[in-house]
Amino acid sequence: MTDNQYGGSKKTIVRLRLGFHCQLRLAELEQSFIQGSLPIDQIRDDFERVVWPNAKAMRAWCVGQAKHDVRAAILCSKLAGCAGYLLDQEHGRQLLIQWREDAVEAIAGYLPEGRLPAETHADLVHDLLGHLSYLGYLHMTNGDMAKARATLERTIREGLTYGDQSAAGVAHLHLAMVAIREEAPGRAEADLRQALAVADGNRSLMAASHNLLGVVVSDRGMDREAVTEYEEAARLFEELNDRSGAATVYANRCGSLLNLGRIDEAKQDLERAEAIGVTLGSVQLRGLVQVNWARLLWVTQGASREQIISKLESARADFLQTGDKSQVRRVEKILEELAGSSSTDGDETPPAGSVE
């Protein structure tokens, strides 16, 4: 390291102190946004008036200084690590991706062996893997599956290179999501089994993996096995008090329960998912709930054809909004089946909607 990385001008030190203070405030607002612990208008006002101008300025400075001062590279990484749902909602997905990509570039050059003290090296390796794993997920949600897969595979390679497997499980989980959207269930299941194999007690990762395994086996018509996977996922999400995860599982399990003719249980799951989805304001979950309400009404003859079609079209609009093309195709398939049927009392239940 250079002398500047240990000391530097008073102006540099002041900037670094302000930057790390800004990082802490950004992290606090992000947590408040996720947990709903403060009124959303208050969070957005604080973010836009105070935190965002400082964070934007600090990030611009540290990106420019990162090649010359490891502390600026670290600040760039930590700021990006706090940039998530709030930045995505307020300024868009592409800016969130840019922050993460700049962080990867800023810290990667310091990672070759011998450049940093062991503790700092390990911390930056952990940051690198976290940024790459999240970037893979963001590229997937943007619909760029090739870039998502390449980024996630790089996450696993870099982990092997630096002897840190902390992100491997999440990378395999995200690779499974990519495979599901590519309609490659065999590849998805292999990645999910690998994610569970390296989960090392990470209950959040385990819950998400069991949920996706439910999706995969349900698509193969193995609904009893799917319910078993969903039950384990629901148990873990409930223990974690993760309402969004639990609601997704309830909605997914509803589809398999409907296929098994367990109507009352399916309705109970769907009502729970819908209540949570309304509270969270999740467009993706709302679409999934609408699909399964349409299926339940189809089975129980609880609504007219026009009402069922209306729910499905609303679900399709939600999935188009979130960019989930695989779900759009699912809904369109159900609509095609409805168009080919003369009434809502057919023998066949339309295929379930399910979500990552």
C-alpha positions as CSV (number, residue, x, y, z in Angstrom):
1,M,0.0,0.0,0.0
2,T,1.1,3.6,-0.5
3,D,1.6,6.2,2.2
4,N,-1.6,7.8,1.2
5,Q,-3.5,4.7,2.2
6,Y,-2.3,5.1,5.8
7,G,-2.6,8.8,6.1
8,G,-3.3,11.4,3.5
9,S,-4.4,15.0,3.6
10,K,-6.9,16.4,6.2
11,K,-9.3,16.9,3.4
12,T,-9.2,13.2,2.5
13,I,-9.6,12.1,6.1
14,V,-12.6,14.4,6.5
15,R,-14.2,13.0,3.3
16,L,-13.7,9.4,4.4
17,R,-15.3,10.1,7.8
18,L,-18.2,11.8,6.2
19,G,-18.5,8.9,3.7
20,F,-18.6,6.2,6.3
21,H,-21.1,8.2,8.4
22,C,-23.3,8.5,5.2
23,Q,-22.9,4.7,4.7
24,L,-24.3,4.1,8.2
25,R,-27.2,6.4,7.6
26,L,-28.0,4.8,4.2
27,A,-27.9,1.4,5.9
28,E,-30.4,2.5,8.6
29,L,-32.8,3.9,6.0
30,E,-32.6,0.7,3.9
31,Q,-33.4,-1.4,7.0
32,S,-36.3,0.9,7.9
33,F,-37.6,0.6,4.3
34,I,-37.4,-3.2,4.3
35,Q,-38.9,-3.7,7.8
36,G,-41.5,-0.9,7.6
37,S,-40.4,0.5,10.9
38,L,-40.9,4.1,9.9
39,P,-43.6,5.8,7.7
40,I,-42.7,5.4,4.1
41,D,-43.1,9.1,3.4
42,Q,-40.7,9.9,6.2
43,I,-38.1,7.5,4.9
44,R,-38.3,8.8,1.3
45,D,-38.2,12.5,2.5
46,D,-35.1,11.8,4.6
47,F,-33.5,9.8,1.8
48,E,-34.1,12.4,-1.0
49,R,-33.3,15.6,1.0
50,V,-30.4,14.5,3.2
51,V,-28.9,11.1,2.6
52,W,-29.1,10.8,-1.2
53,P,-27.2,14.0,-2.1
54,N,-24.4,13.1,0.3
55,A,-24.3,9.5,-0.8
56,K,-24.2,10.5,-4.4
57,A,-21.3,12.9,-3.8
58,M,-19.4,10.5,-1.6
59,R,-19.7,7.7,-4.1
60,A,-18.5,9.9,-7.0
61,W,-15.5,10.8,-5.0
62,C,-14.6,7.3,-3.8
63,V,-15.0,5.8,-7.3
64,G,-12.5,8.4,-8.6
65,Q,-10.0,7.7,-5.7
66,A,-10.4,3.9,-5.5
67,K,-7.4,3.1,-7.7
68,H,-5.1,5.2,-5.5
69,D,-6.4,4.7,-2.0
70,V,-7.7,1.4,-0.6
71,R,-9.9,3.3,1.9
72,A,-11.8,4.9,-0.9
73,A,-12.2,1.4,-2.5
74,I,-13.6,0.1,0.8
75,L,-16.0,3.0,1.1
76,C,-17.2,2.5,-2.5
77,S,-17.9,-1.2,-1.5
78,K,-19.6,-0.4,1.7
79,L,-21.8,2.3,0.1
80,A,-22.9,-0.1,-2.6
81,G,-23.5,-2.8,0.0
82,C,-26.2,-0.5,1.6
83,A,-27.8,0.2,-1.8
84,G,-30.8,-2.1,-2.3
85,Y,-34.5,-1.9,-2.3
86,L,-34.7,1.8,-1.4
87,L,-32.3,3.0,-4.1
88,D,-34.0,0.6,-6.6
89,Q,-37.4,2.1,-5.8
90,E,-36.3,5.8,-5.8
91,H,-33.8,5.9,-8.7
92,G,-34.2,2.7,-10.7
93,R,-32.6,-0.7,-11.2
94,Q,-29.9,0.4,-13.6
95,L,-28.4,2.8,-11.1
96,L,-28.4,0.1,-8.4
97,I,-26.5,-2.2,-10.9
98,Q,-24.0,0.5,-11.6
99,W,-23.2,1.0,-7.9
100,R,-22.6,-2.7,-7.5
101,E,-20.5,-3.0,-10.6
102,D,-18.4,0.0,-9.6
103,A,-17.8,-1.6,-6.2
104,V,-16.6,-4.8,-7.8
105,E,-14.1,-2.9,-10.0
106,A,-13.0,-0.8,-7.1
107,I,-12.0,-3.6,-4.8
108,A,-11.0,-6.4,-7.2
109,G,-7.6,-4.8,-7.9
110,Y,-6.6,-5.0,-4.2
111,L,-7.3,-8.7,-3.8
112,P,-4.2,-10.4,-5.3
113,E,-2.3,-12.0,-2.5
114,G,0.0,-9.8,-0.4
115,R,-1.6,-6.4,-1.2
116,L,-3.6,-6.1,2.0
117,P,-3.5,-7.3,5.6
118,A,-5.3,-10.6,6.1
119,E,-8.3,-9.3,7.9
120,T,-8.9,-6.5,5.3
121,H,-8.3,-9.0,2.5
122,A,-10.9,-11.4,3.9
123,D,-13.5,-8.6,4.4
124,L,-13.1,-7.4,0.8
125,V,-13.3,-10.9,-0.6
126,H,-16.6,-11.3,1.3
127,D,-17.8,-8.0,-0.2
128,L,-16.8,-9.0,-3.7
129,L,-18.8,-12.2,-3.5
130,G,-21.8,-10.5,-2.1
131,H,-21.8,-7.9,-4.8
132,L,-21.4,-10.4,-7.6
133,S,-24.2,-12.7,-6.2
134,Y,-26.6,-9.7,-6.0
135,L,-25.6,-8.5,-9.4
136,G,-26.4,-11.9,-10.9
137,Y,-29.9,-11.6,-9.3
138,L,-30.4,-8.1,-10.6
139,H,-29.4,-9.1,-14.1
140,M,-31.9,-12.0,-13.9
141,T,-34.7,-9.7,-12.8
142,N,-33.8,-7.4,-15.7
143,G,-34.3,-10.3,-18.1
144,D,-30.6,-10.7,-19.1
145,M,-30.2,-14.4,-18.3
146,A,-26.9,-14.8,-20.0
147,K,-25.3,-12.0,-18.0
148,A,-27.0,-13.3,-14.8
149,R,-25.6,-16.8,-15.3
150,A,-22.1,-15.5,-16.2
151,T,-22.0,-13.3,-13.1
152,L,-23.2,-16.0,-10.7
153,E,-20.8,-18.5,-12.1
154,R,-18.0,-15.9,-11.5
155,T,-19.2,-15.7,-7.9
156,I,-18.6,-19.4,-7.4
157,R,-15.2,-19.3,-9.2
158,E,-14.0,-16.3,-7.2
159,G,-15.1,-18.0,-4.0
160,L,-13.0,-21.1,-4.9
161,T,-10.0,-18.9,-5.8
162,Y,-10.1,-17.0,-2.5
163,G,-11.2,-19.9,-0.3
164,D,-14.5,-18.3,0.7
165,Q,-17.7,-20.3,0.0
166,S,-20.0,-17.9,1.9
167,A,-21.8,-16.8,-1.2
168,A,-21.8,-20.1,-3.1
169,G,-25.2,-21.2,-1.7
170,V,-26.9,-18.0,-2.7
171,A,-25.2,-18.1,-6.1
172,H,-26.6,-21.6,-6.7
173,L,-30.1,-20.4,-5.5
174,H,-30.0,-17.6,-8.0
175,L,-28.7,-19.9,-10.8
176,A,-31.8,-22.1,-10.0
177,M,-34.0,-19.0,-10.5
178,V,-32.3,-18.4,-13.8
179,A,-32.8,-22.0,-14.9
180,I,-36.5,-21.9,-13.9
181,R,-37.0,-18.8,-16.1
182,E,-35.2,-20.6,-18.9
183,E,-37.5,-23.5,-18.3
184,A,-34.7,-25.9,-17.5
185,P,-36.0,-27.8,-14.4
186,G,-33.2,-30.4,-14.3
187,R,-30.6,-27.7,-14.0
188,A,-32.7,-25.8,-11.5
189,E,-33.0,-28.8,-9.2
190,A,-29.3,-29.6,-9.4
191,D,-28.5,-26.0,-8.3
192,L,-31.0,-26.1,-5.5
193,R,-29.6,-29.4,-4.2
194,Q,-26.2,-27.8,-4.2
195,A,-27.5,-24.7,-2.5
196,L,-28.9,-26.8,0.3
197,A,-25.7,-28.9,0.5
198,V,-23.6,-25.7,1.3
199,A,-26.3,-23.8,3.3
200,D,-24.4,-24.5,6.5
201,G,-27.4,-23.6,8.7
202,N,-28.4,-20.5,6.7
203,R,-32.2,-20.8,7.3
204,S,-33.1,-18.0,4.9
205,L,-31.2,-19.8,2.1
206,M,-32.7,-23.1,3.1
207,A,-36.2,-21.7,3.1
208,A,-35.9,-20.2,-0.3
209,S,-34.3,-23.4,-1.7
210,H,-37.1,-25.6,-0.4
211,N,-39.7,-23.2,-1.8
212,L,-38.1,-23.4,-5.3
213,L,-37.8,-27.1,-5.1
214,G,-41.5,-27.1,-4.5
215,V,-41.9,-25.1,-7.7
216,V,-39.8,-27.5,-9.7
217,V,-41.4,-30.7,-8.5
218,S,-44.9,-29.2,-8.8
219,D,-44.2,-28.4,-12.4
220,R,-43.4,-32.1,-12.9
221,G,-46.8,-33.0,-11.5
222,M,-45.4,-34.2,-8.2
223,D,-47.7,-32.2,-6.0
224,R,-47.4,-34.3,-2.8
225,E,-43.7,-33.9,-2.9
226,A,-44.1,-30.2,-3.6
227,V,-46.4,-29.8,-0.6
228,T,-43.6,-31.4,1.6
229,E,-41.1,-28.9,0.2
230,Y,-43.4,-26.0,0.8
231,E,-44.2,-27.1,4.3
232,E,-40.5,-27.0,5.2
233,A,-40.1,-23.6,3.5
234,A,-43.1,-22.2,5.3
235,R,-41.8,-23.5,8.7
236,L,-38.4,-21.8,8.1
237,F,-39.8,-18.5,6.9
238,E,-42.2,-18.4,9.8
239,E,-39.3,-19.0,12.2
240,L,-37.4,-16.1,10.5
241,N,-40.5,-13.9,10.7
242,D,-40.1,-13.3,7.0
243,R,-43.6,-12.4,5.9
244,S,-42.8,-11.9,2.3
245,G,-41.2,-15.4,2.0
246,A,-44.0,-17.0,3.9
247,A,-46.6,-15.4,1.8
248,T,-44.9,-16.6,-1.4
249,V,-44.8,-20.2,0.0
250,Y,-48.5,-20.0,1.0
251,A,-49.5,-18.9,-2.5
252,N,-47.3,-21.6,-4.2
253,R,-48.6,-24.3,-1.8
254,C,-52.2,-23.3,-2.6
255,G,-51.6,-24.4,-6.2
256,S,-50.4,-27.8,-5.3
257,L,-53.2,-28.3,-2.7
258,L,-55.7,-27.4,-5.4
259,N,-54.2,-30.0,-7.7
260,L,-54.6,-32.6,-4.9
261,G,-58.2,-31.6,-4.3
262,R,-57.6,-30.1,-0.9
263,I,-59.8,-27.1,-1.5
264,D,-60.3,-25.8,2.1
265,E,-56.5,-25.9,2.8
266,A,-55.8,-24.2,-0.5
267,K,-58.3,-21.4,0.2
268,Q,-56.8,-20.9,3.7
269,D,-53.3,-20.6,2.3
270,L,-54.5,-18.2,-0.4
271,E,-56.2,-15.9,2.1
272,R,-53.1,-15.7,4.2
273,A,-50.9,-14.9,1.2
274,E,-53.4,-12.3,0.0
275,A,-53.5,-10.5,3.4
276,I,-49.7,-10.3,3.6
277,G,-49.4,-9.2,-0.1
278,V,-51.8,-6.3,0.5
279,T,-49.8,-5.2,3.5
280,L,-46.5,-5.4,1.7
281,G,-47.7,-3.9,-1.6
282,S,-46.0,-6.6,-3.6
283,V,-47.0,-6.6,-7.3
284,Q,-45.4,-10.0,-7.9
285,L,-47.2,-11.6,-5.0
286,R,-50.5,-9.9,-6.0
287,G,-50.2,-11.5,-9.5
288,L,-49.5,-14.9,-8.0
289,V,-52.5,-14.6,-5.7
290,Q,-54.8,-13.5,-8.6
291,V,-53.7,-16.6,-10.6
292,N,-54.5,-19.0,-7.9
293,W,-57.8,-17.3,-7.0
294,A,-58.8,-17.7,-10.6
295,R,-57.9,-21.4,-10.4
296,L,-59.8,-21.9,-7.1
297,L,-62.9,-20.2,-8.5
298,W,-62.6,-22.4,-11.6
299,V,-62.6,-25.5,-9.5
300,T,-65.4,-24.5,-7.1
301,Q,-67.5,-22.8,-9.8
302,G,-67.4,-19.7,-7.5
303,A,-67.4,-17.1,-10.2
304,S,-68.4,-16.5,-13.8
305,R,-66.0,-17.0,-16.7
306,E,-65.7,-13.3,-17.2
307,Q,-64.7,-12.8,-13.5
308,I,-62.1,-15.5,-13.8
309,I,-60.7,-14.1,-17.0
310,S,-60.5,-10.7,-15.4
311,K,-58.4,-12.0,-12.5
312,L,-56.0,-13.8,-14.9
313,E,-55.7,-10.6,-17.0
314,S,-54.9,-8.6,-13.9
315,A,-52.3,-11.2,-13.0
316,R,-50.7,-11.0,-16.4
317,A,-50.5,-7.2,-16.1
318,D,-48.8,-7.6,-12.8
319,F,-46.2,-10.1,-14.1
320,L,-45.6,-7.8,-17.2
321,Q,-44.9,-5.0,-14.7
322,T,-42.3,-7.1,-12.8
323,G,-40.8,-8.4,-16.0
324,D,-41.4,-12.1,-15.1
325,K,-41.8,-13.6,-18.6
326,S,-42.2,-17.2,-17.3
327,Q,-45.2,-16.2,-15.2
328,V,-46.7,-14.2,-18.2
329,R,-46.5,-17.4,-20.2
330,R,-48.1,-19.4,-17.5
331,V,-51.1,-17.1,-17.3
332,E,-51.4,-17.0,-21.1
333,K,-51.5,-20.8,-21.1
334,I,-54.4,-20.8,-18.6
335,L,-56.2,-18.2,-20.7
336,E,-55.8,-20.3,-23.8
337,E,-57.2,-23.3,-21.9
338,L,-60.2,-21.2,-20.8
339,A,-60.8,-20.0,-24.4
340,G,-60.9,-23.7,-25.5
341,S,-63.4,-24.7,-22.8
342,S,-67.1,-24.1,-23.0
343,S,-67.7,-23.6,-19.2
344,T,-66.0,-23.3,-15.9
345,D,-66.9,-26.8,-14.8
346,G,-64.3,-28.7,-16.9
347,D,-62.6,-31.7,-15.5
348,E,-59.1,-30.3,-15.7
349,T,-57.8,-27.7,-13.3
350,P,-55.7,-25.0,-15.1
351,P,-51.9,-25.2,-14.2
352,A,-50.8,-23.4,-11.0
353,G,-48.9,-20.2,-10.9
354,S,-45.7,-20.3,-8.8
355,V,-43.0,-17.8,-8.0
356,E,-39.4,-17.6,-6.7
